[in-house]
């Protein structure tokens, strides 16, 4: 239902009372404006923004465990790095089309 639009101006009263328990806000009461931009400096070492392509089932596994899946993926990758990820064998590189031979071979 549409409301009727009237051209009458609103009634103005000159007897405005100021409630002492609820005074109007002033600039001094509000204080200076607080502006927040982004997260601010990180407490831990800064991480690098990157894009990684993962298999759908791997990503679904981590997401199924709830929020924080990116942190869990990072922790698992960190474990692999700590173990010392073994290099690919010469035979595996040849099969994949890469014929480079590293100094470790």
Secondary structure, DSSP 8 states (H G I E B T S, - for coil): -------------S-----TTS----HHHH-S-----SS-S-SS-----------HHHHHHHHHT-S-HHHHHHHHHHHHHHH------HHHHHHTT-----TT-
